[in-house]
Every structure is written in structure tokens, then in C-alpha cells.
Amino acid sequence: MDSSMGLLQGELMARYGLAQRPRIQRGLAQAARYWQPGDGGAGEFEALVRDRFAGAPKALDDLFGRLQEGPVPDGFGSSLAFTVLLNFPLTTLREQLRDGGAWTSRQWAEARLAEPFSRRAPPGVEQAAAAAGWDPARRLSSPERSRLLLQAFQAARQLDPCSPLAPTQISRSLDQDLRLPEARVRDLLEAVCGSPLAARTAGLIRARLGRPLEPGDLGYGGFRPAGPELDARVRQRYPTAGALARDLPRLLSALGFPPPQPAARPSGPGAMDGQGLRLALLETGRAQARRLALQAPYPMLAGEPAPVFDEALAQVFLARAGEILGLPLAQAALDGFWSAYAGAGEALVDLAVWHWLYEHPGAAAADLEAAVDASAREVWNRFYAPVFGRRDCPVLGACGPLPGSRLDRPLGLLIAFQLQRGLGRAGQLGGSFDRWARLGRLTSDLWMVRATGSPLGTEAVQEAAGAALAELGGPGP
């Protein structure tokens, strides 16, 4: 391959000029990195490069246009993978963070074109990694959870050497899936956990419960709009799911979404209650985000940086729909803050446990169980013991199957509150959704900068919670 690389670089530069040197060098290096003996020898590699490298600007534009017409297969079963790697940059999150702010939409689309080919694993390894995990709704004992987590880790380790740009599951979950570096994730989680508003919110909960707080009160839902009164108001407005479906076009217009509106068929039982209305409106919000995402400059950019953004957009839709309907449907400020506070600690434990796994790859299930318990107690003692008044509680230790398994709740709430802070009237939501949808799949922080003017942070949820505490007469600092 070394002799082929030198030969091909000379040939391509002679054909297309010195100005193409960076593209030629990068394309050859990317294709060679993923070339395997089963793909052929040096002759086959040389023939493919000569045939597939698009050195002329028009040839590159034509190739880019063809690849935008449909989904790019996520695999190396044909020469298409090497065609993409020869012609479009395979970028790391570090490069995107460093240079992406100055990229055009076309450059972002080119980067997203190459992403599906950032790893090459045998089908059995990919299938094992995809199958490793469990339903979060399952109630698992600590030994069973440790056994399944070890299985997930061993499956992830099989993928590590196949993923040179993200050689650990931690980097794949954060850099590639969430598009946030681990240092940023930790800073956000610790800012929520360490907020002085936690003690003030805990004091209000304690006063409402009339007793000292217990670890289970991390799940306190007393700030959440719910109950028979809300259900009765929902049934009065929407006796059936069909009544909601008939009213959705009017509601969407009131929120500023332009006609025509797609037909909506809320699922669930005929009678509506508060929870049923929430679920139906959340799904409607997701549908609007997906529909408007098609307006991104290029098909490869359609969508948001990560799935957690889809859920955050749905939460924003729910909050603004509740304003139009005069119903308290979304998470209130204190409920959102307390939920993010609880979820942030769980996510910190997951990250600590996965680092421990990589440091102890031969660990037994009993060793892992002890490590999870120790990590849960360490995070609890650092952030929660001062608030709850007790130490060494292991309640945060119900780890998920991946390093980012429990990030959706805290980060989704941070995104939703930050988006809501920059919104005007509820009737302007459609225009904001339209603008957000056109941003495309950037890095998470760059998307937030272009959507709200600042990177993802905790300020919005803390401001909302602080204002709510002042209004409710919560304890001072």
C-alpha cells in the first residue's frame, strides 16, 4: 500500500494540479485506512482510486449531487464507501469544534456524507453491539444489571479497533452520537448538581412534605402539573382523541405553523386525560420538527445534532401548546430543574463506571457491582449529601447500557429551557421551529449558538427555577 499511495498521489497531482494536493492526500489516507485484504490487493486499490477520485470541480459537484438524492448505505458492501472516503472529509469532533463555525452548509453536508463510514466492523460485531443492552423499563437486580453491563462493555470493546476516529464507546456515545466532548458534558452535569438552587428547592420540598428528605425524593413530582383537576379540564376540552385531532390544525395555526398541516391521528384510548394529551402533543411536536427538518439546505444535514434535541423540541412545542390551550401541560420550572438535578448525578455515575470498565477490562460482575456502588456513593457524597443530610447513599447506581444512556433527561431539559428562554409569544413558535430546522446537524454547541445565541448551558433552567422559588416563597440562599 505504501508504494501504491506514493504512485497514486503523483498521478493524481499530475492530472489535477498541486491545488488538489490536500484533497488527494486526505482521500487516499482515508480510503487506505479502511481497506482490508478481502477488498483486493494493490492493483484493485489503484484501479478504484483512478476510477473514483473526482478531481475536477464539476465531477465533484455531480458526485455530491448524486449522493444527496438518497440515503448513503451504512456499510462497505460496495465501492460506494470508498468513493465517499476518497472525495469527502471524514472529520473528528475536534476538527468540527475548531473549524465548523466557519464552514458553509455544503462543507457540513460533505462532513456528514462521510460519517457512516467512520468505522468498519464485521456484521457479527455490529449485531452483537446493537443487541447488547436492555429495556430501561425492566426492573433489574444489581447482579443482573452488572452482568448485562459487562456484556455491553465486551461487545463495545469488539467495536473499538474498528472505529479509529472514536476508539472507545465513551467517545462514540459523546463525540459521535451526542456531538459534545466529554469535558463539556461533565461541566454541564456538575453545574446542575452543584447549583445552590438544589438546596433551596429541597427546602421547599421538605416544607411541603413535612418531613426530612429521603433519597427517593429525588423523584419528587409535586411540582408537576397533573391530577384529577387537570384531567377534568382536558376531558372538557377534548372528550375524545378524535376531538383533539380535529382541533390540531387550529392549534398549529395559533402556534404560527403555516398551512397546510399534516393530518394528525393521536393514538391511545378514546377518552382523553392530561397524560394522553401530553403524549399526543409531544408526538405532534416531533412530527413538526421532522417535517420542517426537510427544509435543511441539504438532505444530509436534515435534522438536529442528536436525538435528545428532537425530544427537547417536542417539550418546547408542548409548553407553548399548553399556553395556547390554557392548560399546564409542560414541566414547570422547579420540576424541570429538580429532574435535571437528579438525572445529572445518574449520568455522572454512568461516565465514571464506563471509565472504570476500560481501566479494568477483565473485571468480574461482582467487581463491577462494587465499582458501581462506589461511584454512586462518591457522586452522592459530593453533590447530594449536603442537600439531603445523609451520606453514602447508592441510589444513583442503576446504570444504563451505554455511557450516554442517562444523559437524555438532564441535557434535554437544559436544551428545552434554553430554547424557551429565547422565544417570544407562543404564536411565534412555528417561525422559530422553521429557523431551527434549517440549521441542520451541526455540533450541539454550534447548533445552540445559532439557535439561541450561546452554547448549551444551565443558565436558563436555573433562572427559571430561581424565579419560581422567589414566587413560591422558597427558602433563600
Legacy VTK file of the C-alpha trace (Angstrom):
# vtk DataFile Version 3.0
C-alpha trace
ASCII
DATASET POLYDATA
POINTS 477 float
0.000 0.000 0.000
2.890 2.391 0.675
4.159 2.146 -2.890
0.611 2.448 -4.228
-0.044 5.568 -2.165
3.060 7.319 -3.487
2.301 6.284 -7.063
-1.313 7.396 -6.886
-0.527 10.711 -5.233
1.898 11.558 -8.016
-0.529 10.521 -10.741
-3.493 12.442 -9.308
-1.486 15.600 -8.686
-0.129 15.479 -12.241
-3.675 15.110 -13.546
-5.469 17.644 -11.334
-2.771 20.067 -10.193
-0.972 20.990 -6.984
-4.027 22.834 -5.642
-5.692 19.434 -5.174
-2.846 18.070 -3.012
-4.706 18.363 0.373
-7.802 16.590 -1.018
-5.694 13.914 -2.697
-3.646 13.203 0.418
-6.642 13.116 2.715
-8.760 10.999 0.377
-6.006 8.428 -0.155
-5.307 8.207 3.578
-8.999 7.761 4.409
-9.560 5.055 1.798
-6.383 3.184 2.746
-7.262 3.279 6.455
-10.410 1.212 5.851
-9.130 -1.014 3.014
-8.937 -4.668 4.045
-7.316 -7.710 2.387
-10.718 -9.005 1.322
-11.200 -5.888 -0.800
-8.323 -6.876 -3.060
-4.656 -6.202 -3.496
-2.708 -3.129 -4.524
-3.890 -3.412 -8.116
-7.555 -3.313 -7.142
-6.962 -0.368 -4.816
-5.126 1.581 -7.517
-7.830 0.892 -10.102
-10.573 2.039 -7.745
-8.757 5.280 -6.888
-8.101 6.127 -10.517
-11.735 5.477 -11.382
-13.466 7.077 -8.382
-11.455 10.144 -7.369
-13.377 13.231 -8.558
-10.607 15.723 -9.159
-12.427 18.186 -11.390
-14.807 20.615 -9.623
-17.747 19.654 -11.849
-17.154 15.937 -11.281
-17.094 16.535 -7.508
-20.286 18.616 -7.663
-22.015 15.918 -9.719
-20.947 13.206 -7.267
-22.114 15.311 -4.312
-25.481 15.874 -6.010
-25.996 12.169 -6.713
-25.211 11.263 -3.123
-27.792 13.774 -1.894
-30.587 12.019 -3.779
-30.987 9.128 -1.378
-29.661 7.615 1.857
-25.997 6.658 1.752
-25.632 2.983 2.750
-24.019 2.469 6.126
-21.519 -0.186 5.136
-18.674 -1.326 2.909
-20.583 -3.857 0.821
-19.875 -1.917 -2.375
-17.273 0.518 -3.666
-19.544 3.422 -2.713
-17.954 3.635 0.742
-14.505 4.121 -0.783
-15.869 6.602 -3.318
-17.131 8.735 -0.429
-13.917 8.362 1.574
-11.794 9.308 -1.435
-13.713 12.506 -2.068
-15.210 13.858 1.164
-13.590 14.614 4.538
-14.035 12.288 7.479
-13.814 14.785 10.343
-13.438 14.343 14.084
-15.448 16.273 16.649
-12.278 18.193 17.493
-11.998 19.387 13.875
-15.675 20.293 13.791
-15.386 22.283 17.010
-12.248 24.045 15.791
-13.299 24.842 12.224
-17.030 24.202 11.915
-18.122 27.704 12.833
-16.661 28.944 9.559
-17.937 26.081 7.389
-20.612 26.568 4.783
-23.693 24.356 4.684
-22.072 22.492 1.781
-18.990 21.737 3.895
-21.161 20.464 6.759
-23.102 18.264 4.345
-19.847 16.831 2.976
-18.714 16.011 6.508
-21.992 14.249 7.250
-21.709 12.260 3.988
-18.558 10.534 5.205
-19.733 9.861 8.775
-21.412 6.486 8.100
-18.010 5.134 7.096
-16.089 6.184 10.201
-15.948 2.572 11.359
-15.796 -0.775 9.633
-16.719 -3.815 11.670
-17.692 -7.366 10.724
-21.503 -7.763 10.664
-21.440 -10.065 13.682
-19.626 -7.467 15.773
-22.082 -4.730 14.815
-25.027 -7.013 15.579
-23.611 -8.019 18.955
-23.057 -4.381 19.904
-26.573 -3.431 18.816
-28.100 -6.341 20.757
-26.172 -5.629 23.964
-28.403 -3.691 26.297
-31.769 -3.892 27.964
-35.108 -2.205 28.165
-34.775 0.718 30.600
-38.245 -0.088 31.907
-37.085 -3.511 33.163
-36.550 -3.831 36.882
-33.171 -5.497 37.340
-31.315 -6.686 40.410
-27.801 -5.327 40.904
-26.139 -8.637 39.938
-28.256 -8.947 36.790
-27.595 -5.342 35.802
-23.852 -5.836 36.346
-23.868 -8.967 34.201
-25.683 -7.203 31.348
-23.453 -4.147 31.624
-20.374 -6.354 31.331
-21.859 -7.905 28.198
-22.464 -4.452 26.730
-18.885 -3.448 27.539
-17.375 -6.555 25.962
-19.472 -6.006 22.824
-18.289 -2.384 22.726
-14.652 -3.472 23.040
-15.053 -5.568 19.899
-16.034 -2.380 18.058
-13.146 -0.300 19.425
-10.446 -1.360 16.925
-12.968 -0.972 14.082
-13.583 2.683 14.937
-10.278 4.571 14.611
-11.793 8.054 14.995
-13.700 7.133 18.177
-11.887 4.116 19.645
-13.972 3.762 22.834
-17.680 3.525 23.498
-17.371 6.694 25.588
-16.127 8.671 22.588
-18.695 7.091 20.260
-21.552 7.934 22.607
-20.423 11.504 23.295
-18.311 12.683 20.361
-20.222 10.951 17.576
-23.769 10.478 18.887
-24.223 13.495 21.153
-21.650 15.703 19.387
-20.398 17.123 22.679
-16.914 16.454 24.112
-16.823 14.701 27.441
-15.327 17.717 29.223
-18.312 19.833 28.158
-20.761 17.138 29.241
-19.141 16.908 32.671
-19.141 20.684 33.107
-22.861 20.859 32.338
-23.774 17.984 34.648
-21.673 19.298 37.514
-23.080 22.806 37.099
-26.575 21.419 37.643
-25.567 19.128 40.510
-23.603 21.866 42.229
-26.202 24.597 41.833
-27.140 26.393 45.078
-30.743 26.180 43.858
-30.710 22.454 44.726
-30.662 23.173 48.452
-33.348 25.841 48.098
-35.591 23.542 46.066
-35.001 20.741 48.563
-36.049 23.088 51.368
-39.344 23.797 49.597
-39.952 20.073 49.028
-39.164 19.365 52.677
-41.645 22.018 53.781
-44.333 20.579 51.520
-43.755 17.005 52.670
-43.471 17.974 56.336
-40.544 15.640 56.957
-36.814 15.317 56.264
-35.916 14.393 52.700
-35.234 10.780 51.782
-33.180 9.555 48.782
-36.365 8.547 46.980
-37.410 12.207 46.965
-35.079 12.710 44.010
-38.157 11.551 42.109
-40.446 14.131 43.756
-43.208 15.078 41.336
-45.150 17.589 43.375
-44.207 20.480 41.082
-45.584 18.630 38.066
-48.952 19.708 36.657
-51.158 16.626 36.926
-54.005 15.106 38.823
-57.804 14.914 38.648
-58.279 18.651 38.163
-56.113 18.715 35.042
-57.727 15.522 33.719
-61.180 17.052 34.134
-60.168 20.209 32.256
-58.673 18.149 29.437
-61.791 15.983 29.119
-63.970 19.073 28.998
-61.962 20.437 26.083
-61.280 17.123 24.333
-63.782 14.390 25.256
-62.098 12.028 22.775
-58.851 11.700 20.870
-60.837 12.459 17.730
-61.804 15.858 19.133
-58.120 16.663 19.589
-57.322 15.505 16.048
-59.995 17.837 14.651
-58.642 20.751 16.679
-54.953 20.272 15.844
-54.985 22.360 12.625
-56.381 25.313 14.574
-53.852 24.802 17.356
-50.948 24.581 14.920
-52.067 27.765 13.176
-52.317 29.527 16.536
-48.722 28.449 17.239
-47.571 30.022 13.987
-47.131 26.932 11.813
-48.136 27.743 8.223
-50.801 25.692 6.417
-51.284 23.127 5.079
-50.856 20.997 8.180
-50.338 17.230 8.006
-53.207 15.104 9.215
-52.730 14.051 12.837
-54.122 10.900 14.384
-53.433 10.892 18.129
-53.142 7.342 19.348
-54.453 5.921 22.574
-57.876 5.371 24.141
-60.918 7.309 23.030
-61.189 9.334 26.241
-58.514 11.951 26.884
-56.777 12.851 30.141
-53.801 15.016 30.990
-51.229 12.344 30.228
-52.908 11.353 26.976
-52.964 14.952 25.803
-49.299 15.393 26.703
-48.291 12.310 24.730
-50.361 13.329 21.706
-48.933 16.852 21.662
-45.377 15.602 22.154
-45.774 13.349 19.130
-47.229 16.259 17.171
-44.214 18.373 18.128
-41.845 15.635 16.977
-43.737 15.368 13.691
-43.474 19.118 13.115
-39.732 19.041 13.823
-39.259 16.139 11.401
-41.357 17.830 8.709
-39.519 21.135 8.968
-36.126 19.408 9.123
-36.610 18.543 5.446
-36.054 22.240 4.754
-32.377 21.990 5.726
-30.048 23.231 2.959
-29.033 19.673 2.048
-30.692 16.300 2.754
-27.576 15.076 4.577
-27.992 17.957 7.052
-31.671 17.358 7.774
-32.376 17.020 11.480
-30.758 18.126 14.713
-27.339 17.261 16.153
-28.627 14.343 18.261
-31.914 12.613 19.200
-32.020 14.478 22.517
-32.686 17.653 20.515
-35.799 16.103 18.952
-37.198 15.452 22.410
-36.275 18.947 23.580
-38.097 20.469 20.606
-41.132 18.331 21.427
-41.041 19.656 25.002
-40.916 23.250 23.730
-43.899 22.522 21.490
-45.779 21.041 24.449
-45.092 24.074 26.634
-46.284 26.550 24.014
-49.327 24.453 23.097
-50.258 24.420 26.782
-50.106 28.221 26.813
-52.486 28.427 23.849
-54.877 25.941 25.466
-54.624 27.482 28.923
-53.519 24.122 30.363
-50.366 23.473 32.453
-49.008 20.586 30.377
-45.223 21.079 30.288
-42.713 20.579 33.058
-42.797 23.545 35.389
-39.536 25.320 36.136
-38.913 23.690 39.517
-39.945 20.263 38.278
-37.575 20.645 35.317
-34.699 21.782 37.498
-35.217 19.028 40.090
-35.499 16.404 37.360
-32.288 17.665 35.726
-30.589 17.668 39.148
-31.496 14.016 39.690
-30.614 12.954 36.140
-27.271 14.745 36.125
-25.995 12.666 39.038
-27.098 9.435 37.372
-25.281 10.426 34.166
-22.091 11.241 36.084
-22.165 7.768 37.614
-22.546 6.164 34.185
-19.492 8.028 32.876
-17.429 7.054 35.918
-18.430 3.395 35.599
-17.505 3.215 31.913
-14.093 4.706 32.622
-13.661 2.090 35.350
-14.588 -0.657 32.881
-11.915 0.450 30.426
-9.398 0.579 33.271
-10.409 -2.949 34.419
-11.320 -4.820 31.198
-11.086 -8.241 32.847
-13.350 -7.425 35.783
-15.931 -9.899 37.027
-19.551 -8.994 37.632
-19.012 -8.784 41.392
-16.125 -6.345 40.881
-18.286 -4.201 38.610
-21.150 -4.231 41.093
-18.784 -2.938 43.789
-17.410 -0.268 41.432
-20.920 0.944 40.537
-21.780 1.163 44.221
-18.590 3.104 44.955
-19.160 5.534 42.073
-22.767 6.096 43.106
-21.742 6.852 46.674
-18.930 9.168 45.553
-21.239 11.262 43.355
-23.908 11.245 46.064
-21.494 12.378 48.774
-20.133 15.165 46.586
-23.387 16.681 45.316
-26.389 15.248 47.173
-25.320 14.548 50.751
-25.083 18.291 51.569
-28.659 18.715 50.329
-30.218 15.564 51.803
-28.228 15.467 55.032
-27.069 11.846 54.705
-24.007 10.204 53.205
-23.138 7.026 51.298
-26.445 6.518 49.528
-26.205 4.212 46.441
-29.484 5.350 44.836
-27.759 6.763 41.716
-26.244 3.417 40.765
-28.840 1.934 38.370
-26.548 2.328 35.351
-27.752 2.228 31.760
-26.235 0.097 28.982
-24.155 2.933 27.425
-22.141 5.918 28.700
-24.830 8.280 27.423
-27.848 6.188 28.437
-28.959 8.576 31.170
-27.967 11.865 29.550
-31.210 12.472 27.668
-33.182 13.653 30.695
-30.799 16.296 32.077
-29.474 17.548 28.731
-32.897 17.502 27.085
-34.249 19.739 29.838
-31.303 22.139 29.535
-31.876 22.408 25.776
-35.633 22.889 26.129
-35.397 25.626 28.772
-32.697 27.462 26.824
-34.790 27.377 23.639
-37.865 28.599 25.511
-35.953 31.481 27.085
-35.268 32.970 23.647
-38.817 32.591 22.336
-41.354 35.350 22.071
-45.104 34.770 22.157
-46.456 31.246 21.750
-47.822 32.209 18.345
-44.276 32.699 17.072
-43.220 29.097 17.676
-43.726 27.996 14.069
-41.255 30.566 12.781
-38.673 29.523 15.366
-39.141 25.838 14.518
-38.630 26.695 10.861
-35.394 28.571 11.617
-34.094 25.826 13.900
-34.876 23.141 11.336
-32.729 24.858 8.715
-29.659 24.789 10.967
-29.120 21.088 10.334
-26.886 18.522 12.009
-24.118 20.712 13.359
-22.251 20.128 16.600
-24.530 20.514 19.611
-22.923 23.726 20.839
-22.811 25.357 17.408
-26.495 24.496 16.855
-27.359 26.107 20.183
-25.273 29.197 19.377
-27.114 29.672 16.097
-30.477 28.894 17.684
-30.170 30.903 20.900
-27.002 32.985 20.713
-24.975 30.965 23.232
-23.657 27.392 23.689
-25.639 24.865 25.678
-25.651 25.887 29.316
-27.509 25.634 32.603
-28.347 29.311 32.999
-31.850 29.144 31.509
-33.166 26.356 33.729
-31.537 27.901 36.792
-33.015 31.333 36.026
-36.484 29.812 35.609
-36.136 27.776 38.812
-34.842 30.774 40.747
-37.784 32.895 39.624
-40.201 30.101 40.586
-38.641 29.781 44.034
-38.994 33.520 44.573
-42.619 33.381 43.504
-43.448 30.360 45.676
-41.650 31.706 48.690
-38.968 29.048 48.709
-36.092 29.303 51.186
-33.413 31.827 50.356
-29.746 31.026 49.763
LINES 1 478
477 0 1 2 3 4 5 6 7 8 9 10 11 12 13 14 15 16 17 18 19 20 21 22 23 24 25 26 27 28 29 30 31 32 33 34 35 36 37 38 39 40 41 42 43 44 45 46 47 48 49 50 51 52 53 54 55 56 57 58 59 60 61 62 63 64 65 66 67 68 69 70 71 72 73 74 75 76 77 78 79 80 81 82 83 84 85 86 87 88 89 90 91 92 93 94 95 96 97 98 99 100 101 102 103 104 105 106 107 108 109 110 111 112 113 114 115 116 117 118 119 120 121 122 123 124 125 126 127 128 129 130 131 132 133 134 135 136 137 138 139 140 141 142 143 144 145 146 147 148 149 150 151 152 153 154 155 156 157 158 159 160 161 162 163 164 165 166 167 168 169 170 171 172 173 174 175 176 177 178 179 180 181 182 183 184 185 186 187 188 189 190 191 192 193 194 195 196 197 198 199 200 201 202 203 204 205 206 207 208 209 210 211 212 213 214 215 216 217 218 219 220 221 222 223 224 225 226 227 228 229 230 231 232 233 234 235 236 237 238 239 240 241 242 243 244 245 246 247 248 249 250 251 252 253 254 255 256 257 258 259 260 261 262 263 264 265 266 267 268 269 270 271 272 273 274 275 276 277 278 279 280 281 282 283 284 285 286 287 288 289 290 291 292 293 294 295 296 297 298 299 300 301 302 303 304 305 306 307 308 309 310 311 312 313 314 315 316 317 318 319 320 321 322 323 324 325 326 327 328 329 330 331 332 333 334 335 336 337 338 339 340 341 342 343 344 345 346 347 348 349 350 351 352 353 354 355 356 357 358 359 360 361 362 363 364 365 366 367 368 369 370 371 372 373 374 375 376 377 378 379 380 381 382 383 384 385 386 387 388 389 390 391 392 393 394 395 396 397 398 399 400 401 402 403 404 405 406 407 408 409 410 411 412 413 414 415 416 417 418 419 420 421 422 423 424 425 426 427 428 429 430 431 432 433 434 435 436 437 438 439 440 441 442 443 444 445 446 447 448 449 450 451 452 453 454 455 456 457 458 459 460 461 462 463 464 465 466 467 468 469 470 471 472 473 474 475 476
